[in-house]
Amino acid sequence: MEKANKKINIVTLGCSKNLVDSEVLMRQIDAAGIEVVHNDSIDGVDTVILNTCGFIHDAKQESIDTILEYITAKEDGRINGLYVMGCLSERYKDELSKEIPEVDRYFGVTDIEEIVKELKIDYRKELIGERLLTTPSHYAYLKISEGCDRTCSFCAIPVIRGKHISKSIENLVLEASFLAKKGVKELILIAQDLTYYGIDLYKKQALAELLKQLCAIDGIEWIRLHYAYPTKFPMDVLEVMRDEAKICKYLDIPFQHFSNGVLENMRRAITAEQTQQLLDDIRRTVPGISVRTTMLVGHPGETEEAFEELKQFVSTAKFERLGVFTYSEEEGTWGAANLKDEIDDDMKQARADELMLLQQDVSMDLNQNKIGKEFKVLIDGYDGEYYVGRTEHDSPEVDNEVLITAEEGSLEVGTFVNVLIENADDFDLYGKVVA
């Protein structure tokens, strides 16, 4: 079968920040009149552009495996061109070029203009801020900065993405306005570190000011904050969250641990006591807020006593949302150079499992308390017998869902409805639409 002329498939691995990069690239390709699809099959595709992740070992392995899969497709004549971009390519461009030369060309994380030129397309600067959305049309990620200036012992992001660079408030308002005109109702703010936003441009933390200006955009109904850093958290952000109805009562803030020894080894520049105080301040200032956090287990120096401290914190803090990761030594990080990884993988996983069992009980209790209450719910889609939606306390794909029994076609995806919660399990709510 003859392939379609110049149809390009962009495949995205990794986090939502990678997804935004893919969407920006897709807009440039689409503007040139070339058909572009996302995470699609290769039937009829001429070129594949793979946007890779290089954050942790498993993500790197997935990226390499996917590169090899598309090389096989190229050798079989199913595609003609294969390009690799993103974090893995940024970090290991020279090594990849030597080890996997079958890829036509490797690009880094900020090489979108170079990729466009490689495709024989004129790069259009007037499209800055415009994207082709790969998410459902009613929500979109808004990346407010690149890179990170933190020095966490376990994290390779500064090595890959470089120093923190904020986008201007003016450009972010333009981008958000573009998204609103496309029908986006929920903005999910993302960055390596939201709370550092503005220091490079405005010589002060400016997230609160950005939020105020985003709230003024017609059409945007929810604004959600992801990836806030706890050290020197800007407290004025909490006041804006409390006072602005459009800002979801939701904060993703990775605390990572609660043992002072481990926090010091992690180079988090915060103590357990300061962590507890910040959590108390967040909940006091923004009543009803849902706090999502992540914990990292198995970091060098995490003794049994330190892990017990973490377990106690998770049990008493009762986080509304929690994720757990296991430590892996990443080359180029301070930890890899200065700390010995002495905890075996089985122990790391056992600790992760134990922590998630604790959280399962916490989540069940919190969800049971929602039975009989009404919530504003954004409908994301229809799956089998249920419509699937979210409250302001839940981010897509990672948090709880609200499952609503209704006939297909009776509710419109991307709209808000009021839902009475009738039942709940560990991580989901069940309800019915009320007037």
N, C-alpha and C positions, 0 to 999 in steps of 0.2 A: 504493500500500500504506500502511495506517495505521501510524504510528510507535508503538513501544512507549512506554508512559507513563514519562517521567522517566528513561529509560536514559541513563547518562552515560558518555562515553568520555574517559578522561584520556590524553593523548598527551605523552610525555616525550622531550625532546631534551637533549643534553648529557651531563653526567657522572653518576656514581653518587650524588653528593650531591643532585642534582635528583631522582633516582629515589626516594630515601628520602622526600623531601618529597611526591612523588606518592603513595607508599604510605600515608603518614600521612593525607593528604586522602581517599584511597579508603576508609580505615577509618571515618572520620567519615560518609561518604556511605552506606556499606554499613550502618552501625549505624542509620541512619534508615530502613532498609528499601527503599532505592532501588538498583536494579541498576547496578553500576559495572564497567566493563571497562577494560583498559589496552592502548594501542597497537593497538586493534582497528579493524575496518572501521566505517563509519558507517551500515551497514544497520540500520535499526530504532533508531538513536540519536536522542535528542532534543537533547542538549547535548554539546558538546565543550569540554574545558578543556585548553588547550595550555600545557605547562610548558616555557618557552623557555631557551635558552642565549645568553649575550651576551659570552662570554670573548674570542674572537678573531674576525677578520673573517669567515672561512668559516662559523663557527658562527652568527654574527649573520645572515648572508645566508640560511642554511638556516632559521633561525627565521622570518624575514620571508617567505620563500617559502612556508613551511608555513602561516603565518597567511593568506596570500592564497589558498591552496588551499581552506582551510576557509571563507573568505568566499564563494568561488564556490559551495561546497556549500550555504551558508546562502541565498544568493541564488536558487539552484535549488530551494530548498524541501526539501533532503535532511536538513537539521538546522534546529532552531529557535533554539538559543542557542550563542554562542561567547564564551568567556572566555579571557584570556591572563594567565599568571602567570610567575614565574621571573625569571631574571637580566636578560634583554633588557627585559622589562617594568619591572623595578626601575630600570634604568639610563636608559630612554628613555620613561618613561610619558607625559610631556607631549607629546613629539614624536609618539609613536605614536597618541595620542588625536586629534591634529590631522590626521596624515597618513593614518591608517587608522581612521576613525571607525565603520566597520561592525562592529567588535568591540563586544560589549555592555558589557564593562568590562575594564579592565586592573588587575592586582594585582601587588604586589612579592613578594619572596622570603620574607617572614615574615607574609604576610597570609592564612594558611590559615583562621583563625577568621573573617575577613571574607568569604572565599569561601563558607564554609559558610552564613553568614547570608544572603549573596546568593542562595543556592540555596533559601532558606526552610527551612533545617534548623537545629535546635537544636545548637549546639556543645557537645560532651560532654567536659568536662575530665577525667572519670574514664578516658577512653580514651588519655590521654597515655602514650606509650611503646608503644602498640599500632599495628600496621600490617597492611595486606593485602599480602602479598608478591607481587612481580611476577617475582622471580628463581625458579629452581627451588627447591623447598621445603627442600632440604638445605643451602643457604647463603644468607646475608643480609648486607647492609651495615649497619654500626653507626656512625652519625655521632656523633662524640664532642664536637664543638664546631662553632660557626659563626664565619664571618668570619676576619680575619687582621690582625695588627699589623705584619707585615713591610712593607718599603718597596721591594721589588724594582722596578727601573726599568720593566720590561716588563709588569707584571701589574696588571690592573684589578680584581682580586677585592676588595681593600679598599674600592674605590670602590663596588662593587656590593653586597657582603655585609656591609660595615661592620667594626667592631672585633671582635677575638677574644672569643668568649663560650663558656666551657666548660660542658658539661652536668655535673651532679654525679655522682660515682661511684655514689651511691645510686640515682639515676634510671637510670643506664646499666646497672647490675646488674639492676634491675627489667625494663628493656627487653630485655636479653639473656636473662633468665629466661623472659620471655614468648615470645621467639623459639625458645628451646630446647624449650619445651612444644609448639610448633607443628611440631617435627621438624627444626629447623635444627641442623646439625652443625658448620658452619664459619661463624665470624664474621669479616667483613672490616672492620677498623677504618678509617674514613675521616674526613678533616677537611681544611681548607685547610693545616693545619700540626699534625700529631699531636704533635710534640715540644714544642710550646708549651702542651700541655694542662695545665690546673690552675693556671697562674700567677695568673689572675684570681680564682679561688675559694679556692685554698689557699696562695697566695703562694710557690709553688714548683712546679717541674715534677713532675707527679704521674702520668705515664703508667705508670711501673713499678708503682705501687700499684694503679692501675686494672687492669692486666694480671693481677696476682696475684688480685684479687677475681673477675675474669671466669673465670680458670682453675678456680675452685672451683664453677662452675655445672655441675650434672649434665647430660649430653647434649651439651654442647659438646666437640668433639674437636680442632678446629683453630681457631686464632686467627691472623689474618694482618694485617700492618701495612702500610698504604698512606700515602704522602704525608708522609714524615718530612722535616723541614728540617735541613740539615747544620750550620748555625751553632749553636754551643753545644748540640750534641747531648747529651742526658742519658745518660751512660754506664751508669747503673744499669739502664736498659732492656735493654742487651745482656746483663747478668748474669741478668736474669729470662728472657730469650729462651734463654739457654744452659741454665738450670736447670729450666724448665717444659716438660714434654714436649708440652703442648697448643699451645704457640706455634710456629707454622711457622718453620722456618729460612729466612726470607724477609724481605727489607726493601726497600720501595720508597722510595728517597731520591734526589730529583732534584738532581744536582750542577750541571747546566746548562752548565758550561764548566770549562776548566783553564788558561786564560790569565789571569794576574793583572790585566792591563789590562782584559780583558773582564769579569772578575768584579767589578772595581771599578766599571766603567760600569754593570753590572747591579745594583749596590748589594747584593751578596749577603753582605757582611760576613764573608767567609772568603777565604783565599788558596789558591793551588794547593798549596802545601806543607802547609797545614792539611787540605786535602781529601785528599791522599795519606795523611797520618797517620791521619785518621779512617777511611778505607777499610781501612788496615792494622789498626787497632784493632778494627774490626767483624769482620774475618775471623779475627783472632787470638782474640778473645773468644768468638766463636760459630763453632766449626769446622763446615765444611760448609754455611755459610749461602749462599743465593743472593741476590745484590744486584741489584735492578732500579733503573735510573736513567734519566733523560731528559737530553738535551742540546739546547740552543737555539743554532742557527747563524744567522749573518747579523745578529747584534746590532750596533748602531753601535759602531765601534771594533774590530771583528773583522778584523784584517789577515790577509794570507796567512800571515804568521809565527804569528799567534795561532791560526789554524785548524790549522796544522801541529802546534802544541803540543797541541791538542785531539785530533787524530788519533793522535798518539803516545800520549797518555794512554789512549784507547780501546783501542789495540792492546796495550798492556802491562797495563792493569788487568783486561782480559778479564772484563768484566761478564757475568754469567749472562743478564741480560735488559737490553735497551736500546731506548729509543725516541728519535726525533729530531724536533724541530719547527723550523720556520723563523720568524724574527722578523717580527712585523707591528706597526706603530705603533698603539698604542691610546690614544685620547683620554682625558684624565684621569690618565694615568700620568706619573711623573717623567720617563721617557725621552722621551715625546712632547713634553714641554715644554722639555726641556733638551738633547736629543741629536738630531742630524740623521741620518735614515735614508738612508745613501748607497750601500748595497749593493743592486743590482737583484735582482728576484725570481728571474731565471734563475740568477744566481750563488748565491743562497740555496738554491735547490732542488738545484743541482749539488753543493753542499757537503753537504746532507742525504743525497743519494743516495750520495755517496762514503763518508760515515760509516757508513751502513747496509750498504754492501758490506763494509766492514771487520768490522762486527759479524756479518755472515752467516758469515764464515770462523771467527770466534771461536765462534759458536754451534754450528757444525758440529763443531769440534774437541771442545767440551765435551760435545755429545750423543754423539759417537762413543765417548767415554770411559765412557758409561753402559751400553754394550752388554755383556751378560753379568751385569749387576747387578740386584738385586731392589729394588722400591720399593713402598711403600704408596700406593695410588691410590684416589682418590674418583671414582666413576662419575657423570658429569654427564648422559649421555644416549646415544642410539643414532642413528647416522647412516649409512644405507646398510648396508655390510657390517661396519662397525666400531662397537664401543662406544667412546665418547669419555670419557676421564678425565683427571685431573690428579694430579701428585705435590704434596707440600707446597711444592715450589719454584716452583709455577705458580699464578697468579691467573686466574680465569675471564675469557675473551674477549680478554685482552691477551697471554697468555703461551703457552708450548708446551703441546701436548696429548699424551696417551698414547692411541694407537689400538690397540684390542684386537680381534682377530678372534674372533668368537663368534656363535652363532645368537641372533637376536632373542628375548628372553625368558629367556635363560640367565643373565643378570646383572640385578641389581636396581639401578635408578638411585637414587643417594643412599646407596649402601653403599660400604664400603671393601674392597678386594681387594689381594692381593699379586701383583705383576706382574713377570715376568722380561723385561727389555728384550732384544729379539732384533735390532733394526735401528734406524737413526736417519737423519734427514736434517737439513737446516739448522735447522728449528724444530719438528720433531715426533719423537716416539719411537714405536716399534712393539713390542708385546710380547704375552705370553700369561699367563693367570692360572695361578698355582702355589699349591699347598696351603700 
